[in-house]
Amino acid sequence: MIEIRNLSVRYGANQNDREAISNVHLTVPDGTVCAVIGPSGCGKSTLLKAVAGILTPNEGEILMDGKPLSPKVQSIGFMPQSYGLMPWRTAMENIRLGIRIKGGRSKDSEEEILSLMERLGIAELRDRYPRELSGGQQQRVALARVFLLRPDVLLMDEPFSALDAITREDMQEVFLALWHSLKVTTLLVTHYVEEALYLGERIVLMQASPGRIAEVMENPLAGSEGLRANPAFFEKGRQLREKIKQMGGYR
């Protein structure tokens, strides 16, 4: 379980010019996907980077199972918007890169990588470079790399935002299939209402100026079969859009 307590992050020369997020309290239960959504500038990515250890909070603490969450102690899988692939490495090498950096397993990694690539439908792309892959294929390589780590916590910063609508929905299905095999505690930042509803068992709605949590909603519909054709899905989406609109919408 991830616990975020009284978290504040400020930007500026003296770190007091602008408060990006303020007094954030959040619990992410073990083995769940928590989707974070809200207007532009509400601090979604800042929150994720603080949890990842990329940014140092000015106040507050981030705990996992009651202990400080740190990339030096726990395995944290982080997926940025850009996929984070090295252009001079092949797909296979990019997937292996995560465990190499972590100094983790190597003996069985080849078999695991090939198995993951088979599941993701990219086995035949193992020797191709990122420039030779489509956006969806690059995304699959990034997913394979992060799941190969078997992370304690997975952080995803709008990972499917650069894809077209059809490919994005396909990648959501691919992600869920992999996620169900590990049930890794996941914090997912998105600006797509449907994505938050489809993937997030818990939805966190943030508001801006400064960024803070406005509401936390349980979402029993997440991941259910035929959800996109369910009238309840459309109604939940309408309600969530209205709440975001009332906060200033997407700018």
Residue frames as qw, qx, qy, qz and C-alpha x, y, z in Angstrom:
[[0.000, 0.888, 0.460, 0.000, 0.00, 0.00, 0.00],
 [0.391, 0.293, -0.013, 0.873, 1.20, 3.48, -0.87],
 [0.246, -0.827, -0.446, 0.238, 0.46, 6.31, 1.56],
 [0.338, 0.433, 0.047, 0.834, 1.04, 9.93, 0.62],
 [0.384, -0.719, -0.495, 0.301, 0.82, 12.25, 3.60],
 [0.144, -0.914, -0.098, 0.367, 0.68, 16.05, 3.58],
 [0.670, 0.055, 0.376, 0.637, 2.73, 16.25, 0.37],
 [0.190, 0.944, 0.085, -0.258, 3.72, 19.67, -1.00],
 [0.688, 0.062, 0.318, 0.650, 6.08, 20.52, -3.87],
 [0.092, 0.926, 0.085, -0.356, 7.17, 24.05, -4.75],
 [0.715, 0.378, 0.217, 0.547, 9.02, 25.35, -7.81],
 [0.047, 0.981, -0.013, 0.186, 11.24, 28.41, -8.05],
 [0.429, 0.600, -0.494, 0.460, 14.73, 29.62, -7.21],
 [0.164, -0.381, 0.648, -0.639, 13.93, 29.57, -3.51],
 [0.249, -0.193, -0.946, -0.076, 11.42, 26.74, -3.88],
 [0.036, 0.509, 0.654, -0.559, 8.71, 29.05, -2.60],
 [0.117, 0.185, -0.304, -0.927, 7.76, 30.92, -5.80],
 [0.658, 0.019, -0.327, -0.678, 5.01, 28.56, -6.90],
 [0.492, -0.152, 0.794, -0.323, 3.32, 25.71, -5.09],
 [0.351, 0.151, -0.757, -0.530, 2.72, 22.96, -7.66],
 [0.626, -0.367, -0.656, -0.209, 0.91, 20.62, -5.25],
 [0.148, -0.451, 0.444, -0.760, -0.19, 21.32, -1.71],
 [0.467, -0.174, 0.635, -0.590, -1.17, 19.19, 1.26],
 [0.698, 0.153, -0.533, -0.454, -1.87, 16.07, -0.79],
 [0.483, -0.231, 0.778, -0.329, -3.14, 13.03, 1.12],
 [0.759, 0.277, -0.362, -0.465, -3.71, 9.79, -0.81],
 [0.570, -0.275, 0.768, -0.096, -3.82, 6.06, -0.19],
 [0.626, 0.370, -0.533, -0.432, -3.31, 3.56, -3.02],
 [0.854, -0.255, 0.381, -0.246, -4.31, 0.07, -1.84],
 [0.335, -0.396, 0.811, 0.271, -2.00, -2.82, -2.61],
 [0.315, 0.125, 0.888, 0.311, -2.54, -4.38, -6.02],
 [0.323, 0.768, 0.513, -0.206, -4.84, -1.73, -7.46],
 [0.383, 0.326, 0.309, 0.807, -4.71, 0.74, -10.34],
 [0.089, -0.758, -0.375, 0.525, -5.30, 4.31, -9.19],
 [0.414, 0.533, 0.383, 0.631, -5.98, 6.78, -12.03],
 [0.214, -0.580, -0.213, 0.756, -5.19, 10.47, -11.47],
 [0.273, 0.550, 0.534, 0.581, -7.07, 12.97, -13.62],
 [0.147, -0.784, -0.328, 0.506, -7.80, 16.69, -13.57],
 [0.366, 0.927, 0.069, -0.046, -7.40, 20.01, -15.43],
 [0.690, 0.459, -0.168, 0.533, -4.11, 21.01, -17.03],
 [0.147, 0.591, -0.348, 0.713, -1.66, 22.41, -14.51],
 [0.709, -0.579, -0.028, -0.401, -3.18, 20.67, -11.49],
 [0.240, -0.668, 0.676, -0.196, 0.07, 18.89, -10.61],
 [0.978, 0.035, 0.056, -0.198, -0.66, 15.33, -11.83],
 [0.797, 0.426, -0.312, 0.293, 2.81, 14.78, -13.27],
 [0.008, -0.664, 0.500, -0.556, 4.45, 16.57, -10.34],
 [0.774, -0.361, 0.332, -0.400, 2.75, 14.16, -7.95],
 [0.983, 0.178, -0.043, 0.022, 3.96, 11.18, -9.98],
 [0.549, 0.596, -0.393, 0.435, 7.55, 12.47, -10.14],
 [0.321, -0.624, 0.481, -0.526, 7.55, 13.00, -6.38],
 [0.922, -0.179, 0.248, -0.236, 6.42, 9.40, -5.82],
 [0.891, 0.392, -0.135, 0.187, 9.12, 8.22, -8.28],
 [0.683, -0.532, 0.057, 0.497, 11.82, 10.10, -6.36],
 [0.523, 0.472, 0.244, 0.666, 12.57, 12.38, -9.32],
 [0.083, -0.704, 0.025, -0.705, 11.38, 15.43, -7.35],
 [0.360, -0.115, -0.710, 0.594, 12.03, 16.02, -3.66],
 [0.268, -0.780, -0.509, -0.246, 8.93, 17.20, -1.78],
 [0.050, 0.556, -0.297, 0.774, 9.19, 20.33, 0.34],
 [0.464, -0.264, 0.545, -0.646, 6.84, 18.82, 2.89],
 [0.888, 0.033, 0.053, -0.456, 5.22, 15.50, 3.64],
 [0.300, -0.388, 0.868, 0.081, 6.17, 11.86, 3.16],
 [0.767, 0.249, -0.375, -0.457, 5.53, 8.96, 0.80],
 [0.446, -0.357, 0.790, -0.221, 5.36, 5.50, 2.33],
 [0.712, 0.141, -0.576, -0.376, 5.03, 1.98, 1.02],
 [0.795, -0.272, -0.541, 0.041, 3.86, -0.59, 3.55],
 [0.562, -0.812, -0.131, 0.088, 4.71, 1.89, 6.29],
 [0.649, -0.371, 0.213, 0.629, 8.29, 2.54, 5.13],
 [0.133, 0.743, -0.174, -0.632, 9.64, 5.47, 3.08],
 [0.814, 0.489, 0.303, 0.077, 9.27, 4.79, -0.64],
 [0.115, -0.797, 0.442, 0.394, 12.65, 5.09, -2.33],
 [0.801, 0.520, -0.257, -0.148, 14.06, 3.86, -5.66],
 [0.160, 0.593, -0.757, 0.223, 17.15, 2.79, -3.70],
 [0.385, -0.155, 0.809, -0.416, 15.08, 0.36, -1.64],
 [0.665, 0.379, 0.579, -0.283, 11.99, -0.60, -3.64],
 [0.327, 0.086, 0.684, 0.647, 11.76, -1.39, -7.32],
 [0.300, 0.657, 0.292, -0.627, 9.86, 1.48, -8.97],
 [0.452, 0.299, 0.656, 0.525, 8.76, 1.11, -12.58],
 [0.104, 0.675, 0.136, -0.718, 8.32, 4.48, -14.29],
 [0.469, 0.402, 0.635, 0.463, 6.80, 4.96, -17.74],
 [0.010, -0.480, -0.022, 0.877, 7.07, 8.52, -19.11],
 [0.584, 0.648, 0.209, -0.442, 5.00, 9.95, -21.96],
 [0.353, 0.727, -0.496, -0.317, 7.95, 9.61, -24.35],
 [0.977, 0.064, -0.193, -0.068, 8.35, 5.85, -23.63],
 [0.432, -0.779, 0.454, 0.027, 11.98, 6.46, -22.60],
 [0.946, 0.167, 0.203, 0.190, 13.51, 4.18, -25.27],
 [0.346, -0.630, 0.424, 0.551, 17.20, 4.58, -26.17],
 [0.651, 0.664, -0.067, -0.363, 17.33, 5.27, -29.93],
 [0.301, 0.633, -0.706, -0.097, 20.69, 3.50, -30.37],
 [0.290, -0.169, 0.916, -0.221, 19.46, 0.26, -28.74],
 [0.335, -0.123, -0.800, -0.483, 17.32, -2.45, -30.31],
 [0.667, -0.430, -0.183, -0.581, 13.92, -3.40, -28.92],
 [0.870, -0.201, -0.423, 0.152, 15.46, -6.38, -27.11],
 [0.496, 0.136, -0.370, 0.773, 18.24, -4.24, -25.64],
 [0.234, -0.431, 0.057, -0.870, 15.77, -1.56, -24.53],
 [0.795, -0.414, -0.281, -0.343, 13.66, -4.15, -22.72],
 [0.827, -0.117, -0.392, 0.385, 16.72, -5.58, -20.98],
 [0.255, 0.543, -0.227, 0.767, 17.98, -2.12, -19.99],
 [0.528, -0.659, 0.011, -0.536, 15.75, -1.79, -16.92],
 [0.920, -0.387, -0.041, 0.040, 17.04, -4.87, -15.11],
 [0.724, 0.282, -0.175, 0.605, 20.62, -4.05, -16.12],
 [0.005, -0.656, 0.164, -0.737, 20.36, -0.61, -14.51],
 [0.707, -0.565, 0.083, -0.417, 18.82, -2.16, -11.41],
 [0.060, 0.508, -0.843, 0.168, 21.55, -4.81, -11.31],
 [0.783, -0.077, 0.370, -0.495, 18.87, -7.48, -11.18],
 [0.816, 0.021, 0.576, 0.036, 18.45, -10.92, -12.66],
 [0.265, 0.635, -0.512, -0.514, 20.30, -11.75, -15.85],
 [0.253, -0.162, 0.948, 0.108, 20.37, -15.55, -16.02],
 [0.304, 0.434, 0.848, -0.002, 16.71, -15.97, -16.89],
 [0.178, 0.609, 0.094, -0.768, 16.10, -12.56, -18.47],
 [0.112, 0.237, -0.692, -0.673, 16.47, -13.75, -22.08],
 [0.086, -0.304, -0.939, -0.138, 13.69, -16.29, -21.72],
 [0.015, 0.632, 0.565, -0.530, 11.49, -13.81, -19.85],
 [0.097, 0.502, -0.201, -0.835, 12.05, -11.11, -22.46],
 [0.143, 0.047, -0.810, -0.567, 11.15, -13.42, -25.33],
 [0.065, -0.454, -0.880, 0.122, 8.06, -14.60, -23.45],
 [0.053, 0.648, 0.322, -0.689, 6.94, -11.00, -22.85],
 [0.119, 0.394, -0.445, -0.795, 7.60, -10.06, -26.46],
 [0.087, -0.183, -0.925, -0.323, 5.56, -13.03, -27.64],
 [0.023, -0.595, -0.726, 0.345, 2.65, -11.98, -25.39],
 [0.060, 0.702, 0.103, -0.702, 2.87, -8.44, -26.69],
 [0.703, 0.615, 0.355, 0.044, 3.12, -9.48, -30.35],
 [0.187, 0.937, -0.282, -0.082, 6.54, -7.90, -30.93],
 [0.816, -0.318, 0.422, 0.233, 8.85, -10.95, -30.92],
 [0.730, 0.443, 0.312, 0.416, 9.69, -10.43, -34.59],
 [0.150, 0.937, -0.007, 0.315, 10.77, -6.84, -33.81],
 [0.774, -0.560, -0.033, 0.296, 13.53, -7.78, -31.36],
 [0.644, -0.105, 0.210, 0.728, 16.37, -6.43, -33.55],
 [0.208, 0.739, 0.339, 0.544, 14.66, -3.25, -34.70],
 [0.276, -0.042, -0.299, 0.912, 15.50, 0.21, -33.40],
 [0.119, 0.570, 0.561, -0.588, 12.87, 2.61, -32.00],
 [0.216, 0.477, -0.239, -0.818, 12.88, 4.70, -35.20],
 [0.248, 0.087, -0.842, -0.471, 11.79, 1.57, -37.07],
 [0.085, -0.367, -0.899, 0.224, 8.80, 0.98, -34.77],
 [0.206, -0.637, -0.413, -0.617, 5.34, 2.54, -34.75],
 [0.265, -0.513, 0.343, -0.741, 4.09, 4.38, -31.67],
 [0.877, -0.273, 0.013, -0.395, 2.09, 1.35, -30.56],
 [0.898, 0.152, -0.338, 0.236, 5.10, -0.95, -31.03],
 [0.259, 0.480, -0.460, 0.701, 7.33, 1.40, -29.03],
 [0.559, -0.461, 0.220, -0.653, 4.70, 1.41, -26.29],
 [0.972, -0.114, -0.159, -0.133, 4.75, -2.40, -26.19],
 [0.669, 0.320, -0.441, 0.506, 8.53, -2.37, -25.84],
 [0.087, -0.499, 0.388, -0.770, 8.23, 0.08, -22.94],
 [0.801, -0.340, 0.056, -0.489, 5.58, -2.10, -21.27],
 [0.933, 0.067, -0.325, 0.137, 7.77, -5.19, -21.63],
 [0.414, 0.432, -0.467, 0.651, 10.71, -3.36, -20.04],
 [0.319, -0.464, 0.352, -0.748, 8.77, -2.14, -17.03],
 [0.897, -0.228, 0.012, -0.378, 6.98, -5.45, -16.39],
 [0.803, 0.256, -0.469, 0.265, 10.26, -7.38, -16.71],
 [0.075, 0.504, -0.513, 0.691, 11.39, -5.46, -13.62],
 [0.535, -0.462, -0.707, 0.022, 8.53, -6.97, -11.60],
 [0.076, 0.434, -0.260, 0.859, 8.26, -3.61, -9.82],
 [0.137, -0.332, -0.758, 0.544, 6.89, -3.06, -6.35],
 [0.222, 0.729, 0.369, -0.532, 5.06, -0.03, -7.70],
 [0.445, 0.322, 0.551, 0.628, 4.32, 1.10, -11.25],
 [0.039, 0.692, 0.174, -0.700, 4.05, 4.79, -12.17],
 [0.441, 0.383, 0.627, 0.515, 2.65, 5.76, -15.58],
 [0.002, -0.563, -0.092, 0.821, 2.63, 9.36, -16.84],
 [0.585, 0.610, 0.040, -0.533, 0.04, 9.59, -19.64],
 [0.459, -0.302, 0.763, 0.341, 1.64, 6.55, -21.33],
 [0.450, 0.385, 0.760, 0.267, -0.91, 6.22, -24.13],
 [0.149, 0.789, 0.231, -0.550, -1.51, 9.91, -24.89],
 [0.024, 0.556, -0.508, -0.658, 0.59, 10.01, -28.08],
 [0.210, 0.093, 0.932, 0.281, -1.35, 7.17, -29.71],
 [0.379, -0.142, -0.406, -0.820, -4.42, 7.43, -31.93],
 [0.643, -0.234, 0.264, -0.680, -7.76, 6.51, -30.36],
 [0.942, 0.073, -0.234, -0.229, -7.95, 2.95, -31.70],
 [0.636, 0.325, -0.583, 0.388, -4.33, 2.10, -30.83],
 [0.158, -0.428, 0.508, -0.730, -4.79, 3.67, -27.40],
 [0.819, -0.190, 0.135, -0.525, -7.73, 1.39, -26.64],
 [0.899, 0.204, -0.384, 0.046, -5.73, -1.62, -27.86],
 [0.389, 0.413, -0.593, 0.572, -2.83, -0.68, -25.58],
 [0.490, -0.397, 0.364, -0.685, -5.17, -0.32, -22.62],
 [0.960, -0.046, -0.072, -0.268, -6.23, -3.93, -23.20],
 [0.740, 0.353, -0.471, 0.326, -2.60, -5.03, -23.53],
 [0.005, -0.502, 0.528, -0.685, -1.71, -3.24, -20.29],
 [0.725, -0.308, 0.230, -0.571, -4.59, -4.85, -18.39],
 [0.958, 0.105, -0.261, -0.061, -3.63, -8.32, -19.61],
 [0.555, 0.370, -0.532, 0.522, -0.06, -7.85, -18.34],
 [0.230, -0.484, 0.394, -0.746, -1.16, -6.11, -15.15],
 [0.861, -0.261, -0.018, -0.435, -3.45, -8.99, -14.15],
 [0.874, 0.142, -0.419, 0.203, -0.43, -11.32, -14.15],
 [0.454, 0.198, -0.483, 0.722, 1.38, -9.23, -11.51],
 [0.368, -0.805, -0.456, -0.090, -1.31, -7.10, -9.82],
 [0.498, 0.002, -0.218, 0.839, 1.32, -4.44, -9.22],
 [0.097, -0.787, -0.395, 0.464, 0.21, -1.33, -7.31],
 [0.426, 0.327, 0.410, 0.737, -0.14, 1.29, -10.05],
 [0.021, 0.731, 0.241, -0.639, -0.50, 5.07, -10.13],
 [0.440, 0.361, 0.593, 0.570, -1.62, 6.18, -13.61],
 [0.057, 0.562, 0.090, -0.821, -1.79, 9.82, -14.70],
 [0.297, 0.367, 0.731, 0.492, -4.13, 10.48, -17.62],
 [0.190, 0.262, 0.086, -0.942, -6.15, 13.30, -19.15],
 [0.413, -0.081, -0.688, -0.591, -8.59, 10.92, -20.87],
 [0.601, -0.216, 0.341, -0.689, -11.80, 10.42, -18.92],
 [0.925, 0.102, -0.203, -0.304, -12.54, 7.07, -20.60],
 [0.608, 0.360, -0.639, 0.302, -9.05, 5.80, -19.82],
 [0.153, -0.345, 0.614, -0.693, -9.40, 6.71, -16.15],
 [0.760, -0.072, 0.215, -0.609, -12.75, 4.93, -15.99],
 [0.889, 0.247, -0.349, -0.165, -11.57, 1.87, -17.91],
 [0.645, 0.300, -0.591, 0.380, -8.33, 1.28, -16.00],
 [0.018, 0.393, -0.525, 0.755, -8.71, 2.94, -12.60],
 [0.472, -0.422, -0.771, 0.066, -10.25, 0.96, -9.76],
 [0.281, -0.739, -0.337, 0.511, -9.82, 4.18, -7.82],
 [0.381, 0.648, 0.252, 0.609, -10.03, 7.59, -9.51],
 [0.385, -0.541, -0.245, 0.707, -8.37, 10.65, -8.02],
 [0.262, 0.824, 0.332, 0.378, -9.68, 14.00, -9.23],
 [0.491, -0.311, -0.141, 0.801, -7.22, 16.88, -8.77],
 [0.158, 0.941, 0.282, 0.100, -7.81, 20.60, -8.98],
 [0.611, 0.364, -0.078, 0.699, -5.32, 23.37, -9.65],
 [0.096, 0.659, -0.087, 0.741, -3.83, 26.51, -8.10],
 [0.025, 0.529, -0.835, -0.146, -2.19, 24.88, -6.25],
 [0.624, 0.048, -0.715, -0.311, -2.66, 21.23, -7.16],
 [0.306, -0.191, 0.751, -0.553, -4.61, 19.30, -4.56],
 [0.086, -0.197, -0.961, -0.176, -7.02, 16.40, -4.37],
 [0.424, -0.136, -0.041, -0.895, -10.64, 17.37, -4.82],
 [0.848, -0.066, 0.176, -0.495, -12.20, 13.92, -4.67],
 [0.028, -0.307, 0.946, 0.102, -11.35, 10.22, -4.56],
 [0.776, 0.117, -0.005, -0.619, -13.88, 7.91, -6.22],
 [0.511, -0.124, 0.850, 0.032, -14.17, 4.14, -6.14],
 [0.526, 0.426, -0.376, -0.634, -14.79, 2.70, -9.61],
 [0.674, -0.070, 0.721, -0.146, -16.20, -0.85, -9.56],
 [0.758, 0.601, 0.103, -0.232, -16.64, -0.73, -13.35],
 [0.028, 0.775, -0.583, -0.244, -12.88, -0.76, -14.06],
 [0.018, -0.390, 0.896, 0.210, -11.70, -3.44, -16.45],
 [0.609, 0.202, 0.689, -0.337, -15.05, -5.21, -16.72],
 [0.332, 0.120, 0.792, 0.499, -15.93, -6.98, -19.94],
 [0.121, 0.623, 0.634, 0.443, -17.87, -4.93, -22.48],
 [0.250, -0.589, -0.374, 0.671, -17.47, -1.82, -20.34],
 [0.094, -0.189, 0.271, 0.939, -17.19, 0.62, -23.23],
 [0.260, -0.296, -0.660, -0.639, -20.70, -0.34, -24.40],
 [0.303, -0.487, -0.750, 0.328, -22.19, -0.09, -20.92],
 [0.066, -0.822, -0.299, -0.481, -24.58, 2.89, -20.41],
 [0.605, -0.763, -0.116, 0.196, -23.18, 3.28, -16.88],
 [0.668, -0.099, 0.174, 0.716, -19.75, 3.90, -18.44],
 [0.205, 0.550, 0.320, 0.743, -21.08, 6.81, -20.49],
 [0.384, -0.846, -0.273, -0.249, -22.92, 8.27, -17.50],
 [0.706, -0.555, -0.023, 0.438, -19.84, 8.05, -15.27],
 [0.537, 0.147, 0.249, 0.793, -17.85, 9.72, -18.03],
 [0.021, -0.744, -0.333, -0.579, -20.38, 12.53, -18.32],
 [0.555, -0.811, -0.183, 0.014, -20.30, 13.13, -14.57],
 [0.716, -0.348, 0.093, 0.598, -16.49, 13.15, -14.45],
 [0.385, 0.396, 0.300, 0.778, -16.25, 15.55, -17.39],
 [0.216, -0.842, -0.303, -0.389, -18.70, 17.90, -15.69],
 [0.655, -0.702, -0.071, 0.270, -16.62, 17.93, -12.53],
 [0.628, -0.090, 0.216, 0.742, -13.45, 18.70, -14.50],
 [0.177, 0.627, 0.372, 0.661, -15.27, 21.41, -16.43],
 [0.398, -0.875, -0.249, -0.122, -16.36, 23.05, -13.18],
 [0.669, -0.570, 0.091, 0.468, -12.70, 23.21, -12.15],
 [0.029, 0.777, -0.310, -0.546, -11.70, 25.03, -15.33],
 [0.883, 0.449, 0.092, -0.104, -11.49, 22.12, -17.74],
 [0.789, -0.064, 0.284, 0.541, -8.46, 21.28, -19.87],
 [0.150, 0.944, -0.067, -0.287, -6.45, 24.26, -21.03]]
